[in-house]
Amino acid sequence: MTNHDVISVLRTSGIEELVDQRQVILPQLAATGVERKVIQKKTGWRAIWGPADAKHIPDFIKNRFQNTPAMRRVSFPWPARFEMAVAWAFPISLIAALVVGLFWGQAVAAVIALVWGLSLAMFLGFPLYGRWLKTKKKRRGFILFDFGRVGLPWIVWGLFMLGCAAFAVGTGANTWGFFLRWGTVSVVVVFVLSIDLMGSTPVYKSGLHEERLLEVVLDESKCRGAGCCEQVCPANCFEVDRARHTATMPRAHACVQCGACIVQCPFDALCFKSPAGEIIPPETIRRFRLNMMGKRLVNVGDQRA
């Protein structure tokens, strides 16, 4: 969602003729691409941020259109993890069945079971290893980059191969042929499932995006405690002292680098900082959106003029 999307709807839908007030509630997660001050300047409508999850809308209304920390925080509960596991497992299992069926027909059912088992284990077990995904160190490679220091895919693959070894010994199967086939299939499946695990969750920046390595920096000399950062942060990183008109980031470690706080701050007190010390100013974050590969190349400057 962009400024243009919101402005277009407010101007062309006829809503102004149906209501007396000029206040519009926007989804909190749209704060990375929609600037509240631009909406008000262009349309005269005052925008406020609703909850991150639609299930909190009734509580949001009862609370007189005020978000609580629980309403603002984005989570990854088990129903969402189950849906994501199915979304990964279904197409991958179909492709795997077609490929394996060409040269190893008797193993199709087992391969499908492997794909579904690993998908369910990886996503349903996310709370057990999720904290290990966060890393400030730049990782290179294909399988390890999503898993920080622990190399979880290799651990999963190793445990699976140990199970294969036990099965081969117990049944007297052709050990080398058995290992070669299952080793190849399992490596491919684990690689595909782990290629962008972070980007498959709402609580981490995509592992394919270099912005996962950036840090949000708060310039206290510019901060006036407006509280926009606190209102839009999906990880509740900020706390605002209304009496002293200052903001702090006591939970900066939980940041998901979405940039919403930078976009919304009216005093430009926030910016991104790279591991090399390079500063990415607020204007760049507002003017350029990420493309599918995580590069800020999508120019939306004309939507702000």
Buried (B, 14 or more C-beta within 10 A) or exposed (E): BBBBEBBEEBEEEEEEEEEEEEEBBBBBBBBBBBBBEBBBEBBEBEBBBBBBBEEBEEBBEEEEEEBEEEBBBBEBEEEBBBEBBEEBBEEBBEEBBEBBEEEBEEBBEEBBEBBBEBBBBBBBBBEEBBEEBBBEEEBEEEBBBBBBEEBBBBEBBEEBBEEBBEEBEEEEBEEEEBBEBBBEBBBBBBEBBBBBBBBBBBBBBBBBBBBBBBBBBBEEEEBEBBBBBBBBBBBBBBBBEEEEEBBBBEEBEBBBBBBBBBBBBEBBBBBBEEEEEEEBEBEBBBBBBBEEEBEBEEEBEEBBE
